[in-house]
Amino acid sequence: MKDLISMRDLSKKQILKILEVAKEYKIDPYLTRIDREGIILLFLEPSTRTSGSFIAAAKQCGAWTIEISGQEGTSFVKGESIADTLKMYSGYRAKVVVIRTKIEGFHRSAAAQTTMSIINAGDGANQHPSQTLLDLFSIQETQERLSDLKIAFVGDLKFGRTVKSLSMGLAHFNPELFFVSPDSLKITNNVKFYLKEKKIPFSEHSKMEEIIEEVNILYMTRIQKERFPDPEDYHKVKDAFRLTAEYLKQFSLKKNFKILHPLPRINEIDTSVDTTPYAHYFEQAENGLHTRKAIYDLFINREI
């Protein structure tokens, strides 16, 4: 397998292989199988955790990198095509190009134009497969399994690419999914069609209280202001869901109940939740480092 573009492309066996190698990297922070390889990082859309962990993973494994953040100061603003950019970097003997962009579907076109591995680090509101893999890793380490879990997604399910990717990734593991959102931010039809095709049970809700005591994982997301064409529509829903430690006290939560969040958070998770036994979102972010090391390893060495 050359490229990591969508969770649709990965089999259950491939997902488990990546998680197995990620665990090896978490156990041994000095492990590397990509020493002195070349990695290009093109982050053409804002990023903190994804770019930071991809960069740190490359450097901790001994790879050399070229890092571009934003289009300002690059030849993209002059009109250079991605085909020419990729052709140039392949001449540097790079093995992997990690790309984040606002353009949905961009990575398929890029992959067809180079022999380098293309890693999708987010394409608009579409897919975010490396985030899904670290989410699956985090779910597995908190629940000691991936199969037969009940998982709720809360917040912006329309524009949230992490929710779409993770729903598809979980479909291999017989979950029951609960989608909690305002009416204007419901999960998209393509995800629902995919889940129906895979015979995965799911339901839609407007309140967390309806499902919170049933689930193993509560996956919170922020309402993404930057995705709204009309600011008024954002202000109508920006405070739709809010977790506090006090709020959580009123429920009989499962013993292994954990809260995940792809971050950044705005106001949907109060800092009071950070010290509860349910918070796992900062450990989740740390797992991005180990998972992205595994992605580099397996895609550079073409062992997946």
ChimeraX commands (.cxc) that place a marker at each C-alpha (Angstrom):
marker #1 position 0.00,0.00,0.00 radius 0.5
marker #1 position 1.57,3.28,-1.13 radius 0.5
marker #1 position -0.69,6.00,0.30 radius 0.5
marker #1 position -2.81,6.78,3.37 radius 0.5
marker #1 position -5.68,8.87,2.04 radius 0.5
marker #1 position -8.94,7.59,3.52 radius 0.5
marker #1 position -10.03,5.12,6.18 radius 0.5
marker #1 position -12.01,3.42,3.42 radius 0.5
marker #1 position -8.67,2.23,2.02 radius 0.5
marker #1 position -7.57,0.35,5.16 radius 0.5
marker #1 position -8.58,-3.19,6.02 radius 0.5
marker #1 position -9.09,-4.36,9.60 radius 0.5
marker #1 position -5.81,-6.26,9.37 radius 0.5
marker #1 position -3.93,-3.15,8.24 radius 0.5
marker #1 position -5.44,-1.03,11.02 radius 0.5
marker #1 position -4.42,-3.55,13.66 radius 0.5
marker #1 position -0.92,-3.72,12.17 radius 0.5
marker #1 position -0.50,0.05,12.50 radius 0.5
marker #1 position -1.76,-0.01,16.10 radius 0.5
marker #1 position 0.60,-2.88,16.94 radius 0.5
marker #1 position 3.61,-0.96,15.60 radius 0.5
marker #1 position 2.44,2.25,17.36 radius 0.5
marker #1 position 2.46,0.32,20.64 radius 0.5
marker #1 position 6.06,-0.72,19.95 radius 0.5
marker #1 position 7.02,2.93,19.47 radius 0.5
marker #1 position 5.19,3.95,22.66 radius 0.5
marker #1 position 7.02,1.28,24.68 radius 0.5
marker #1 position 10.42,2.18,23.20 radius 0.5
marker #1 position 10.80,5.91,22.42 radius 0.5
marker #1 position 14.25,5.27,20.89 radius 0.5
marker #1 position 12.99,2.75,18.35 radius 0.5
marker #1 position 13.43,3.70,14.68 radius 0.5
marker #1 position 13.32,1.94,11.34 radius 0.5
marker #1 position 13.40,5.06,9.15 radius 0.5
marker #1 position 16.74,6.63,10.06 radius 0.5
marker #1 position 18.01,9.16,7.46 radius 0.5
marker #1 position 14.92,8.91,5.24 radius 0.5
marker #1 position 13.33,12.03,3.75 radius 0.5
marker #1 position 9.89,13.39,4.69 radius 0.5
marker #1 position 8.17,16.47,3.21 radius 0.5
marker #1 position 5.52,18.18,5.35 radius 0.5
marker #1 position 3.15,20.53,3.51 radius 0.5
marker #1 position 0.69,22.05,5.97 radius 0.5
marker #1 position -1.29,24.43,3.78 radius 0.5
marker #1 position -4.06,24.76,6.39 radius 0.5
marker #1 position -3.53,25.72,10.09 radius 0.5
marker #1 position -2.45,22.88,12.38 radius 0.5
marker #1 position -0.92,22.43,15.83 radius 0.5
marker #1 position -1.10,18.81,17.06 radius 0.5
marker #1 position -1.09,17.12,13.67 radius 0.5
marker #1 position 1.83,19.09,12.27 radius 0.5
marker #1 position 3.69,19.01,15.59 radius 0.5
marker #1 position 3.40,15.26,16.03 radius 0.5
marker #1 position 4.27,14.50,12.39 radius 0.5
marker #1 position 7.37,16.72,12.68 radius 0.5
marker #1 position 8.40,15.35,16.08 radius 0.5
marker #1 position 7.82,11.76,14.92 radius 0.5
marker #1 position 10.06,12.27,11.89 radius 0.5
marker #1 position 12.87,13.90,13.85 radius 0.5
marker #1 position 12.77,11.46,16.76 radius 0.5
marker #1 position 13.10,8.64,14.22 radius 0.5
marker #1 position 16.14,10.27,12.61 radius 0.5
marker #1 position 14.53,11.32,9.33 radius 0.5
marker #1 position 15.34,14.59,7.56 radius 0.5
marker #1 position 12.45,16.93,6.83 radius 0.5
marker #1 position 11.35,19.89,4.75 radius 0.5
marker #1 position 8.52,21.72,6.51 radius 0.5
marker #1 position 6.15,24.24,4.92 radius 0.5
marker #1 position 3.41,25.94,6.92 radius 0.5
marker #1 position 0.89,27.96,4.93 radius 0.5
marker #1 position 1.20,29.08,1.34 radius 0.5
marker #1 position 2.69,32.51,1.95 radius 0.5
marker #1 position 6.34,32.63,0.94 radius 0.5
marker #1 position 6.00,29.57,-1.33 radius 0.5
marker #1 position 5.68,29.13,-5.08 radius 0.5
marker #1 position 2.07,28.05,-4.60 radius 0.5
marker #1 position 1.11,31.73,-4.46 radius 0.5
marker #1 position 2.85,32.14,-7.82 radius 0.5
marker #1 position 0.67,29.45,-9.29 radius 0.5
marker #1 position 3.00,26.45,-9.17 radius 0.5
marker #1 position 1.10,23.18,-9.59 radius 0.5
marker #1 position 1.19,20.42,-6.99 radius 0.5
marker #1 position 2.44,18.08,-9.74 radius 0.5
marker #1 position 5.54,20.21,-10.26 radius 0.5
marker #1 position 6.08,20.55,-6.51 radius 0.5
marker #1 position 5.93,16.79,-6.00 radius 0.5
marker #1 position 8.18,16.11,-8.98 radius 0.5
marker #1 position 10.76,18.50,-7.54 radius 0.5
marker #1 position 10.70,16.92,-4.09 radius 0.5
marker #1 position 10.95,13.40,-5.48 radius 0.5
marker #1 position 14.29,14.51,-6.89 radius 0.5
marker #1 position 15.42,15.13,-3.31 radius 0.5
marker #1 position 14.88,11.40,-2.66 radius 0.5
marker #1 position 12.11,11.98,-0.13 radius 0.5
marker #1 position 9.98,8.93,0.61 radius 0.5
marker #1 position 6.85,10.50,2.13 radius 0.5
marker #1 position 4.83,13.70,1.64 radius 0.5
marker #1 position 2.41,14.64,4.44 radius 0.5
marker #1 position -0.21,17.13,3.22 radius 0.5
marker #1 position -2.96,19.12,4.92 radius 0.5
marker #1 position -5.21,21.22,2.72 radius 0.5
marker #1 position -8.69,22.74,2.61 radius 0.5
marker #1 position -9.35,21.04,-0.72 radius 0.5
marker #1 position -11.41,17.87,-0.31 radius 0.5
marker #1 position -10.20,14.97,-2.43 radius 0.5
marker #1 position -6.86,16.67,-3.11 radius 0.5
marker #1 position -4.70,13.73,-2.01 radius 0.5
marker #1 position -6.01,11.23,-4.59 radius 0.5
marker #1 position -4.91,13.53,-7.36 radius 0.5
marker #1 position -1.53,14.10,-5.69 radius 0.5
marker #1 position -0.97,10.37,-5.19 radius 0.5
marker #1 position -1.48,9.71,-8.90 radius 0.5
marker #1 position 1.36,12.11,-9.73 radius 0.5
marker #1 position 4.21,10.71,-7.65 radius 0.5
marker #1 position 5.86,7.51,-6.49 radius 0.5
marker #1 position 6.30,9.01,-3.01 radius 0.5
marker #1 position 3.81,7.97,-0.32 radius 0.5
marker #1 position 1.10,10.57,0.22 radius 0.5
marker #1 position -0.24,10.85,3.77 radius 0.5
marker #1 position -3.50,12.74,4.22 radius 0.5
marker #1 position -3.17,15.01,7.26 radius 0.5
marker #1 position -6.66,16.42,6.70 radius 0.5
marker #1 position -8.53,17.58,3.60 radius 0.5
marker #1 position -11.17,20.14,4.47 radius 0.5
marker #1 position -14.23,18.58,6.12 radius 0.5
marker #1 position -13.57,15.23,4.47 radius 0.5
marker #1 position -11.03,12.77,5.95 radius 0.5
marker #1 position -8.31,12.65,8.62 radius 0.5
marker #1 position -7.03,9.05,8.69 radius 0.5
marker #1 position -3.95,9.53,10.87 radius 0.5
marker #1 position -6.17,11.12,13.55 radius 0.5
marker #1 position -8.49,8.12,13.33 radius 0.5
marker #1 position -5.59,5.74,13.87 radius 0.5
marker #1 position -4.44,7.56,17.00 radius 0.5
marker #1 position -8.08,7.67,18.18 radius 0.5
marker #1 position -8.37,3.91,17.69 radius 0.5
marker #1 position -5.08,3.45,19.54 radius 0.5
marker #1 position -6.43,5.55,22.43 radius 0.5
marker #1 position -9.73,3.67,22.52 radius 0.5
marker #1 position -7.90,0.35,22.55 radius 0.5
marker #1 position -5.61,1.33,25.41 radius 0.5
marker #1 position -8.46,2.66,27.57 radius 0.5
marker #1 position -10.94,-0.13,26.87 radius 0.5
marker #1 position -8.45,-2.99,26.33 radius 0.5
marker #1 position -10.33,-3.85,23.14 radius 0.5
marker #1 position -11.83,-2.29,20.02 radius 0.5
marker #1 position -14.73,-4.65,19.41 radius 0.5
marker #1 position -18.33,-4.29,20.62 radius 0.5
marker #1 position -18.04,-0.82,22.15 radius 0.5
marker #1 position -20.63,1.93,22.43 radius 0.5
marker #1 position -19.28,5.27,21.24 radius 0.5
marker #1 position -20.93,8.69,21.12 radius 0.5
marker #1 position -19.83,11.57,18.90 radius 0.5
marker #1 position -20.90,15.00,20.14 radius 0.5
marker #1 position -20.81,18.44,18.51 radius 0.5
marker #1 position -20.01,19.35,14.93 radius 0.5
marker #1 position -20.66,16.15,13.01 radius 0.5
marker #1 position -21.31,17.85,9.66 radius 0.5
marker #1 position -17.94,19.53,9.19 radius 0.5
marker #1 position -15.92,17.36,11.60 radius 0.5
marker #1 position -13.61,15.21,9.48 radius 0.5
marker #1 position -12.38,13.29,12.54 radius 0.5
marker #1 position -15.90,11.99,13.21 radius 0.5
marker #1 position -16.34,10.83,9.62 radius 0.5
marker #1 position -12.99,9.04,9.51 radius 0.5
marker #1 position -13.38,7.43,12.93 radius 0.5
marker #1 position -16.91,6.21,12.19 radius 0.5
marker #1 position -15.55,4.43,9.13 radius 0.5
marker #1 position -12.57,3.03,11.02 radius 0.5
marker #1 position -14.76,1.70,13.82 radius 0.5
marker #1 position -17.00,-0.09,11.33 radius 0.5
marker #1 position -14.49,-2.97,11.32 radius 0.5
marker #1 position -15.10,-3.60,15.04 radius 0.5
marker #1 position -18.85,-4.02,15.46 radius 0.5
marker #1 position -19.59,-0.82,17.44 radius 0.5
marker #1 position -22.86,0.88,18.29 radius 0.5
marker #1 position -22.62,4.58,17.44 radius 0.5
marker #1 position -24.57,7.54,18.82 radius 0.5
marker #1 position -24.47,10.88,16.97 radius 0.5
marker #1 position -25.34,13.89,19.15 radius 0.5
marker #1 position -25.56,17.28,17.46 radius 0.5
marker #1 position -27.71,20.32,16.68 radius 0.5
marker #1 position -30.04,19.77,13.71 radius 0.5
marker #1 position -27.84,21.94,11.50 radius 0.5
marker #1 position -24.71,19.89,12.23 radius 0.5
marker #1 position -25.94,16.32,11.84 radius 0.5
marker #1 position -23.70,13.55,10.54 radius 0.5
marker #1 position -23.60,13.55,6.75 radius 0.5
marker #1 position -25.54,11.11,4.60 radius 0.5
marker #1 position -22.44,9.53,3.06 radius 0.5
marker #1 position -21.34,8.34,6.53 radius 0.5
marker #1 position -24.83,7.03,7.33 radius 0.5
marker #1 position -24.97,5.18,4.01 radius 0.5
marker #1 position -21.55,3.66,4.72 radius 0.5
marker #1 position -22.62,2.47,8.18 radius 0.5
marker #1 position -25.86,1.02,6.85 radius 0.5
marker #1 position -23.91,-0.82,4.17 radius 0.5
marker #1 position -21.65,-2.27,6.87 radius 0.5
marker #1 position -24.68,-3.07,9.07 radius 0.5
marker #1 position -23.42,-0.89,11.95 radius 0.5
marker #1 position -26.21,0.26,14.31 radius 0.5
marker #1 position -26.37,4.00,14.95 radius 0.5
marker #1 position -28.82,6.58,16.22 radius 0.5
marker #1 position -29.09,10.38,16.19 radius 0.5
marker #1 position -29.78,12.54,19.24 radius 0.5
marker #1 position -29.98,16.17,20.29 radius 0.5
marker #1 position -28.97,15.80,23.97 radius 0.5
marker #1 position -26.03,14.11,25.68 radius 0.5
marker #1 position -28.27,13.08,28.57 radius 0.5
marker #1 position -30.02,10.63,26.28 radius 0.5
marker #1 position -26.93,8.47,25.77 radius 0.5
marker #1 position -24.13,9.34,28.19 radius 0.5
marker #1 position -24.77,6.48,30.65 radius 0.5
marker #1 position -24.76,3.92,27.84 radius 0.5
marker #1 position -21.42,4.65,26.22 radius 0.5
marker #1 position -17.80,3.60,26.77 radius 0.5
marker #1 position -16.39,6.59,24.88 radius 0.5
marker #1 position -17.71,10.15,24.64 radius 0.5
marker #1 position -15.95,11.73,21.66 radius 0.5
marker #1 position -16.38,15.51,21.93 radius 0.5
marker #1 position -15.72,17.91,19.05 radius 0.5
marker #1 position -15.66,21.68,18.84 radius 0.5
marker #1 position -18.10,23.67,16.74 radius 0.5
marker #1 position -15.81,24.74,13.89 radius 0.5
marker #1 position -16.28,28.46,13.34 radius 0.5
marker #1 position -14.03,28.47,10.27 radius 0.5
marker #1 position -16.32,26.06,8.39 radius 0.5
marker #1 position -19.42,28.27,8.64 radius 0.5
marker #1 position -20.10,30.53,5.64 radius 0.5
marker #1 position -22.48,32.63,7.78 radius 0.5
marker #1 position -21.21,33.79,11.25 radius 0.5
marker #1 position -24.80,34.02,12.49 radius 0.5
marker #1 position -25.24,30.29,11.99 radius 0.5
marker #1 position -22.13,29.64,14.09 radius 0.5
marker #1 position -23.34,31.80,16.99 radius 0.5
marker #1 position -26.63,29.89,17.09 radius 0.5
marker #1 position -24.90,26.59,17.89 radius 0.5
marker #1 position -21.49,27.43,19.39 radius 0.5
marker #1 position -22.60,26.68,22.96 radius 0.5
marker #1 position -24.83,23.71,22.15 radius 0.5
marker #1 position -22.83,21.26,24.29 radius 0.5
marker #1 position -20.65,21.83,27.31 radius 0.5
marker #1 position -19.05,19.30,29.66 radius 0.5
marker #1 position -18.13,20.22,33.23 radius 0.5
marker #1 position -17.08,18.08,36.17 radius 0.5
marker #1 position -20.28,19.08,37.96 radius 0.5
marker #1 position -22.41,18.04,35.00 radius 0.5
marker #1 position -20.78,14.59,34.91 radius 0.5
marker #1 position -21.52,13.96,38.60 radius 0.5
marker #1 position -25.25,13.52,37.96 radius 0.5
marker #1 position -24.79,10.38,35.84 radius 0.5
marker #1 position -24.00,6.74,36.57 radius 0.5
marker #1 position -21.18,6.41,34.08 radius 0.5
marker #1 position -19.58,3.16,32.97 radius 0.5
marker #1 position -16.53,2.08,34.94 radius 0.5
marker #1 position -14.27,2.47,31.93 radius 0.5
marker #1 position -15.97,5.65,30.58 radius 0.5
marker #1 position -13.49,7.99,28.87 radius 0.5
marker #1 position -13.75,11.35,27.14 radius 0.5
marker #1 position -11.79,11.91,23.94 radius 0.5
marker #1 position -11.41,15.08,21.87 radius 0.5
marker #1 position -9.25,15.70,18.77 radius 0.5
marker #1 position -8.48,19.20,20.11 radius 0.5
marker #1 position -8.30,22.15,20.11 radius 0.5
marker #1 position -11.16,22.62,22.56 radius 0.5
marker #1 position -12.90,25.94,22.91 radius 0.5
marker #1 position -15.64,25.79,25.54 radius 0.5
marker #1 position -17.16,22.34,24.99 radius 0.5
marker #1 position -14.98,20.78,27.73 radius 0.5
marker #1 position -14.40,22.85,30.83 radius 0.5
marker #1 position -10.95,22.63,32.43 radius 0.5
marker #1 position -12.61,21.17,35.54 radius 0.5
marker #1 position -13.02,17.92,33.57 radius 0.5
marker #1 position -9.23,17.63,33.14 radius 0.5
marker #1 position -8.73,16.29,36.66 radius 0.5
marker #1 position -11.54,13.73,36.52 radius 0.5
marker #1 position -10.72,10.06,35.83 radius 0.5
marker #1 position -12.68,10.33,32.57 radius 0.5
marker #1 position -10.40,12.78,30.74 radius 0.5
marker #1 position -8.11,11.14,28.21 radius 0.5
marker #1 position -7.75,13.80,25.50 radius 0.5
marker #1 position -4.20,14.94,26.33 radius 0.5
marker #1 position -2.99,11.32,26.43 radius 0.5
marker #1 position -4.86,10.92,23.13 radius 0.5
marker #1 position -2.86,13.81,21.65 radius 0.5
marker #1 position 0.39,12.24,22.88 radius 0.5
marker #1 position -0.58,9.03,21.13 radius 0.5
marker #1 position -0.42,10.96,17.86 radius 0.5
marker #1 position 3.37,10.87,18.16 radius 0.5
marker #1 position 3.57,7.08,18.46 radius 0.5
marker #1 position 0.93,6.43,15.81 radius 0.5
marker #1 position 2.57,8.72,13.27 radius 0.5
marker #1 position 5.93,7.06,13.85 radius 0.5
marker #1 position 4.20,3.78,12.99 radius 0.5
marker #1 position 2.68,5.31,9.85 radius 0.5
marker #1 position 6.09,6.52,8.67 radius 0.5
marker #1 position 7.65,3.15,9.43 radius 0.5
marker #1 position 5.09,1.05,7.60 radius 0.5
marker #1 position 4.57,3.30,4.59 radius 0.5
marker #1 position 8.24,4.13,4.01 radius 0.5
marker #1 position 9.19,0.46,4.26 radius 0.5
marker #1 position 6.06,-0.60,2.32 radius 0.5
marker #1 position 5.18,-3.21,4.94 radius 0.5
marker #1 position 1.45,-2.61,4.90 radius 0.5
marker link #1:1,2 radius 0.2
marker link #1:2,3 radius 0.2
marker link #1:3,4 radius 0.2
marker link #1:4,5 radius 0.2
marker link #1:5,6 radius 0.2
marker link #1:6,7 radius 0.2
marker link #1:7,8 radius 0.2
marker link #1:8,9 radius 0.2
marker link #1:9,10 radius 0.2
marker link #1:10,11 radius 0.2
marker link #1:11,12 radius 0.2
marker link #1:12,13 radius 0.2
marker link #1:13,14 radius 0.2
marker link #1:14,15 radius 0.2
marker link #1:15,16 radius 0.2
marker link #1:16,17 radius 0.2
marker link #1:17,18 radius 0.2
marker link #1:18,19 radius 0.2
marker link #1:19,20 radius 0.2
marker link #1:20,21 radius 0.2
marker link #1:21,22 radius 0.2
marker link #1:22,23 radius 0.2
marker link #1:23,24 radius 0.2
marker link #1:24,25 radius 0.2
marker link #1:25,26 radius 0.2
marker link #1:26,27 radius 0.2
marker link #1:27,28 radius 0.2
marker link #1:28,29 radius 0.2
marker link #1:29,30 radius 0.2
marker link #1:30,31 radius 0.2
marker link #1:31,32 radius 0.2
marker link #1:32,33 radius 0.2
marker link #1:33,34 radius 0.2
marker link #1:34,35 radius 0.2
marker link #1:35,36 radius 0.2
marker link #1:36,37 radius 0.2
marker link #1:37,38 radius 0.2
marker link #1:38,39 radius 0.2
marker link #1:39,40 radius 0.2
marker link #1:40,41 radius 0.2
marker link #1:41,42 radius 0.2
marker link #1:42,43 radius 0.2
marker link #1:43,44 radius 0.2
marker link #1:44,45 radius 0.2
marker link #1:45,46 radius 0.2
marker link #1:46,47 radius 0.2
marker link #1:47,48 radius 0.2
marker link #1:48,49 radius 0.2
marker link #1:49,50 radius 0.2
marker link #1:50,51 radius 0.2
marker link #1:51,52 radius 0.2
marker link #1:52,53 radius 0.2
marker link #1:53,54 radius 0.2
marker link #1:54,55 radius 0.2
marker link #1:55,56 radius 0.2
marker link #1:56,57 radius 0.2
marker link #1:57,58 radius 0.2
marker link #1:58,59 radius 0.2
marker link #1:59,60 radius 0.2
marker link #1:60,61 radius 0.2
marker link #1:61,62 radius 0.2
marker link #1:62,63 radius 0.2
marker link #1:63,64 radius 0.2
marker link #1:64,65 radius 0.2
marker link #1:65,66 radius 0.2
marker link #1:66,67 radius 0.2
marker link #1:67,68 radius 0.2
marker link #1:68,69 radius 0.2
marker link #1:69,70 radius 0.2
marker link #1:70,71 radius 0.2
marker link #1:71,72 radius 0.2
marker link #1:72,73 radius 0.2
marker link #1:73,74 radius 0.2
marker link #1:74,75 radius 0.2
marker link #1:75,76 radius 0.2
marker link #1:76,77 radius 0.2
marker link #1:77,78 radius 0.2
marker link #1:78,79 radius 0.2
marker link #1:79,80 radius 0.2
marker link #1:80,81 radius 0.2
marker link #1:81,82 radius 0.2
marker link #1:82,83 radius 0.2
marker link #1:83,84 radius 0.2
marker link #1:84,85 radius 0.2
marker link #1:85,86 radius 0.2
marker link #1:86,87 radius 0.2
marker link #1:87,88 radius 0.2
marker link #1:88,89 radius 0.2
marker link #1:89,90 radius 0.2
marker link #1:90,91 radius 0.2
marker link #1:91,92 radius 0.2
marker link #1:92,93 radius 0.2
marker link #1:93,94 radius 0.2
marker link #1:94,95 radius 0.2
marker link #1:95,96 radius 0.2
marker link #1:96,97 radius 0.2
marker link #1:97,98 radius 0.2
marker link #1:98,99 radius 0.2
marker link #1:99,100 radius 0.2
marker link #1:100,101 radius 0.2
marker link #1:101,102 radius 0.2
marker link #1:102,103 radius 0.2
marker link #1:103,104 radius 0.2
marker link #1:104,105 radius 0.2
marker link #1:105,106 radius 0.2
marker link #1:106,107 radius 0.2
marker link #1:107,108 radius 0.2
marker link #1:108,109 radius 0.2
marker link #1:109,110 radius 0.2
marker link #1:110,111 radius 0.2
marker link #1:111,112 radius 0.2
marker link #1:112,113 radius 0.2
marker link #1:113,114 radius 0.2
marker link #1:114,115 radius 0.2
marker link #1:115,116 radius 0.2
marker link #1:116,117 radius 0.2
marker link #1:117,118 radius 0.2
marker link #1:118,119 radius 0.2
marker link #1:119,120 radius 0.2
marker link #1:120,121 radius 0.2
marker link #1:121,122 radius 0.2
marker link #1:122,123 radius 0.2
marker link #1:123,124 radius 0.2
marker link #1:124,125 radius 0.2
marker link #1:125,126 radius 0.2
marker link #1:126,127 radius 0.2
marker link #1:127,128 radius 0.2
marker link #1:128,129 radius 0.2
marker link #1:129,130 radius 0.2
marker link #1:130,131 radius 0.2
marker link #1:131,132 radius 0.2
marker link #1:132,133 radius 0.2
marker link #1:133,134 radius 0.2
marker link #1:134,135 radius 0.2
marker link #1:135,136 radius 0.2
marker link #1:136,137 radius 0.2
marker link #1:137,138 radius 0.2
marker link #1:138,139 radius 0.2
marker link #1:139,140 radius 0.2
marker link #1:140,141 radius 0.2
marker link #1:141,142 radius 0.2
marker link #1:142,143 radius 0.2
marker link #1:143,144 radius 0.2
marker link #1:144,145 radius 0.2
marker link #1:145,146 radius 0.2
marker link #1:146,147 radius 0.2
marker link #1:147,148 radius 0.2
marker link #1:148,149 radius 0.2
marker link #1:149,150 radius 0.2
marker link #1:150,151 radius 0.2
marker link #1:151,152 radius 0.2
marker link #1:152,153 radius 0.2
marker link #1:153,154 radius 0.2
marker link #1:154,155 radius 0.2
marker link #1:155,156 radius 0.2
marker link #1:156,157 radius 0.2
marker link #1:157,158 radius 0.2
marker link #1:158,159 radius 0.2
marker link #1:159,160 radius 0.2
marker link #1:160,161 radius 0.2
marker link #1:161,162 radius 0.2
marker link #1:162,163 radius 0.2
marker link #1:163,164 radius 0.2
marker link #1:164,165 radius 0.2
marker link #1:165,166 radius 0.2
marker link #1:166,167 radius 0.2
marker link #1:167,168 radius 0.2
marker link #1:168,169 radius 0.2
marker link #1:169,170 radius 0.2
marker link #1:170,171 radius 0.2
marker link #1:171,172 radius 0.2
marker link #1:172,173 radius 0.2
marker link #1:173,174 radius 0.2
marker link #1:174,175 radius 0.2
marker link #1:175,176 radius 0.2
marker link #1:176,177 radius 0.2
marker link #1:177,178 radius 0.2
marker link #1:178,179 radius 0.2
marker link #1:179,180 radius 0.2
marker link #1:180,181 radius 0.2
marker link #1:181,182 radius 0.2
marker link #1:182,183 radius 0.2
marker link #1:183,184 radius 0.2
marker link #1:184,185 radius 0.2
marker link #1:185,186 radius 0.2
marker link #1:186,187 radius 0.2
marker link #1:187,188 radius 0.2
marker link #1:188,189 radius 0.2
marker link #1:189,190 radius 0.2
marker link #1:190,191 radius 0.2
marker link #1:191,192 radius 0.2
marker link #1:192,193 radius 0.2
marker link #1:193,194 radius 0.2
marker link #1:194,195 radius 0.2
marker link #1:195,196 radius 0.2
marker link #1:196,197 radius 0.2
marker link #1:197,198 radius 0.2
marker link #1:198,199 radius 0.2
marker link #1:199,200 radius 0.2
marker link #1:200,201 radius 0.2
marker link #1:201,202 radius 0.2
marker link #1:202,203 radius 0.2
marker link #1:203,204 radius 0.2
marker link #1:204,205 radius 0.2
marker link #1:205,206 radius 0.2
marker link #1:206,207 radius 0.2
marker link #1:207,208 radius 0.2
marker link #1:208,209 radius 0.2
marker link #1:209,210 radius 0.2
marker link #1:210,211 radius 0.2
marker link #1:211,212 radius 0.2
marker link #1:212,213 radius 0.2
marker link #1:213,214 radius 0.2
marker link #1:214,215 radius 0.2
marker link #1:215,216 radius 0.2
marker link #1:216,217 radius 0.2
marker link #1:217,218 radius 0.2
marker link #1:218,219 radius 0.2
marker link #1:219,220 radius 0.2
marker link #1:220,221 radius 0.2
marker link #1:221,222 radius 0.2
marker link #1:222,223 radius 0.2
marker link #1:223,224 radius 0.2
marker link #1:224,225 radius 0.2
marker link #1:225,226 radius 0.2
marker link #1:226,227 radius 0.2
marker link #1:227,228 radius 0.2
marker link #1:228,229 radius 0.2
marker link #1:229,230 radius 0.2
marker link #1:230,231 radius 0.2
marker link #1:231,232 radius 0.2
marker link #1:232,233 radius 0.2
marker link #1:233,234 radius 0.2
marker link #1:234,235 radius 0.2
marker link #1:235,236 radius 0.2
marker link #1:236,237 radius 0.2
marker link #1:237,238 radius 0.2
marker link #1:238,239 radius 0.2
marker link #1:239,240 radius 0.2
marker link #1:240,241 radius 0.2
marker link #1:241,242 radius 0.2
marker link #1:242,243 radius 0.2
marker link #1:243,244 radius 0.2
marker link #1:244,245 radius 0.2
marker link #1:245,246 radius 0.2
marker link #1:246,247 radius 0.2
marker link #1:247,248 radius 0.2
marker link #1:248,249 radius 0.2
marker link #1:249,250 radius 0.2
marker link #1:250,251 radius 0.2
marker link #1:251,252 radius 0.2
marker link #1:252,253 radius 0.2
marker link #1:253,254 radius 0.2
marker link #1:254,255 radius 0.2
marker link #1:255,256 radius 0.2
marker link #1:256,257 radius 0.2
marker link #1:257,258 radius 0.2
marker link #1:258,259 radius 0.2
marker link #1:259,260 radius 0.2
marker link #1:260,261 radius 0.2
marker link #1:261,262 radius 0.2
marker link #1:262,263 radius 0.2
marker link #1:263,264 radius 0.2
marker link #1:264,265 radius 0.2
marker link #1:265,266 radius 0.2
marker link #1:266,267 radius 0.2
marker link #1:267,268 radius 0.2
marker link #1:268,269 radius 0.2
marker link #1:269,270 radius 0.2
marker link #1:270,271 radius 0.2
marker link #1:271,272 radius 0.2
marker link #1:272,273 radius 0.2
marker link #1:273,274 radius 0.2
marker link #1:274,275 radius 0.2
marker link #1:275,276 radius 0.2
marker link #1:276,277 radius 0.2
marker link #1:277,278 radius 0.2
marker link #1:278,279 radius 0.2
marker link #1:279,280 radius 0.2
marker link #1:280,281 radius 0.2
marker link #1:281,282 radius 0.2
marker link #1:282,283 radius 0.2
marker link #1:283,284 radius 0.2
marker link #1:284,285 radius 0.2
marker link #1:285,286 radius 0.2
marker link #1:286,287 radius 0.2
marker link #1:287,288 radius 0.2
marker link #1:288,289 radius 0.2
marker link #1:289,290 radius 0.2
marker link #1:290,291 radius 0.2
marker link #1:291,292 radius 0.2
marker link #1:292,293 radius 0.2
marker link #1:293,294 radius 0.2
marker link #1:294,295 radius 0.2
marker link #1:295,296 radius 0.2
marker link #1:296,297 radius 0.2
marker link #1:297,298 radius 0.2
marker link #1:298,299 radius 0.2
marker link #1:299,300 radius 0.2
marker link #1:300,301 radius 0.2
marker link #1:301,302 radius 0.2
marker link #1:302,303 radius 0.2
marker link #1:303,304 radius 0.2
view
